[in-house]
């Protein structure tokens, strides 16, 4: 509120107008509607910010969000239900607060709860339509066929499992034929290896998707029976469903290439970004070799606690001294 001797009549009038808007039925009602709406938006946003999000997870995320929005229309969210409990339609009061402006009629007060305002319904319906349009590519070829690799959705019936996914494999081979051929994939072996992959993963259907497939890709050279089908798995995990990781790397680049590092060369910047992107976690990092290389691989000498290193040594000499230290 604008009060006090220094305020003009115009400012006081504007403040009273703002207070009337804040205490209006429409404002309080929409505030509760938006709280329910934004809670769903926040949950979806957090899921898209996850590390190593895969294309297999996107359809479930979008379907869950659409179902939640549909429930807002049909049943209402927690905040809307709270509003219905606190709002007295006869007295136009919200709890102990007297609302201003629009009053509920006696007829509408007899109904169970408050009907949705048409604009609120339009907001939710337009959001659902946007989500379906924005992520329609996951229901189109070739991306929709990758869902066959989600072993949690495989049929339990043995005869159905044998037939499952063969048409999708053919479509994926046609869509990514140039990339598979360039990778020296034995394309004619993929259909038969699809059956082997199903038998291999069937006992793991309750395990998380990403760790299972990551282990398979790491052991690809040890398992020739699955080497061709895993090319499709590799393509599937190469497709990024979100730009969150790119945005994180841009933030990392700003920290690495700051205004104080004007002499940072391109090669060094590339190496630092590679470490930032794909390097080990800090807890797993062993700094000894890096420190030794920094000390010895320099045109001059390094200064440590006011003393410079005695002489420049070759890295091969350093390795020999490390080996002798370990033997001791």
SELO-470613 format. One record per residue (C-alpha): residue in one letter; x, y, z. Coordinates in steps of 0.2 Angstrom, whole numbers, plus 5000, padded with zeros to 4 digits. Layout:
<recs>
AXYZ...
</recs>
This chain:
<recs>
X500050005000X500650174996X500350275012X501150425021X501350615019X502450605004X501250514992X500050604981X498250564979X498550484962X499750354970X498550314984X497150294971X498250174961X498750074977X496950054982X496549994964X498049864965X497349804982X495649784975X496349674961X497349564973X495849544984X494649504970X493949334968X494649314950X496449344956X496349224971X495549094961X496849104947X498249104959X497748934965X497448874947X499248924942X499948844958X499248674952X499848714934X501548764938X501848614950X501648504935X502748614924X504148614937X504048424938X504248404920X505648534919X506648444932X506548284923X507148364907X508648434917X509148254922X510848194917X510948064903X509048074899X508647954885X507447944871X506647794879X506047904894X505248044885X503547964880X503247914898X503648094904X502548184892X501148054894X501248084913X501148274911X499648264899X498748144911X499148264926X498448414916X496948314911X496548284929X496648474933X495148494921X494148344927X494548334946X495548494950X497248504959X497648514977X497748704977X496048714968X495248594981X496048704995X495248854987X493548764987X493648725005X494048895011X492948994999X491249045006X490149084991X488749165001X489849295009X491149304995X492549275008X494149165007X494449105024X494349265035X494749375020X493349475012X493549464993X493049614982X492349624965X491349484958X490149394970X489549214967X487649194964X486549094976X486248964962X488148934959X488448924977X487348774978X488448674967X489848564974X491448674973X491848804960X491648774941X493248804931X493348974923X493348954904X495049034902X495848914914X495148764904X495748844888X497548864896X497648684901X496948624884X498148734874X499548664885X499048484881X498948524863X500648614863X501448464871X500748344859X501348444844X503048484852X503448304855X502548224841X504148164833X504248034847X502747954839X503347964822X504647864812X506047824816X506047884834X504447784839X505347624835X506647644848X505447604861X505647414857X507347424867X506347474883X506347294890X505247344904X503847344891X504147184883X502747054883X502846914895X502146784884X503546684876X502746674858X502346854858X504046904864X504846804849X503846904837X504047074846X505047214838X505547134821X504547264810X505347404820X507047334818X506847334799X506247514800X507747564810X508947484798X508147574783X508147744792X509947734798X510647624784X512047754779X512647774797X512647594800X513547554784X514847694788X515147604805X515547444796X514047364804X513547194797X511747244794X511147074788X511547004806X510547124815X508847034814X509546874821X510546964835X508847054840X508246884846X509846854856X509747024864X508046994870X508546824878X510046914885X509047054893X507546954898X508146924916X508547104918X506847184914X506747254932X508447344931X508747524925X508847544907X510447654905X511647554916X511147384907X511447454890X513047554895X513747384901X513347304885X514147444875X515747434885X515847254883X515447254864X517147194859X516947044870X515246994864X515246974845X513546894845X512847064849X514047174840X512947224826X511247254835X512247364848X512547494834X510747534834X510847544853X512347664851X511347774839X509847774851X510947844865X511747964854X510148054850X509948194863X508148224869X508548384878X509748534877X510048534896X511748454894X512248584881X511748724892X512748654906X514348644895X514048824890X514048874908X515648774911X516448854896X516149024904X516948974920X518448904911X518749044898X518549194910X519149364907X520749334917X521349194905X521649294890X523149184885X522149024885X522548934869X521148844859X521948674861X522048694880X520248754880X519648604871X520548484883X519848574898X518048564891X518348384887X518848344905X517348454911X516148354900X516848174900X518048174914X517948074930X517048134946X518148234958X518148094970X518847974957X520148094951X521948044955X522948214954X524748144956X525248114938X524448284933X525448374946X527048294941X526748334923X526348514927X528048524937X529148444924X528348484907X528748664907X530048764897X530748844913X530548804931X529048804943X529048904959X528448804974X528348894991X529649024985X530848894978X531048844960X531248664954X533048614951X532948564933X531848514919X531648324918X530948214904X529348134908X530147964905X531348004919X529848044930X529047884926X530647784931X530747874947X528847844951X529247654948X530647654959X529647744973X528347614971X529547464973X530147544989
</recs>
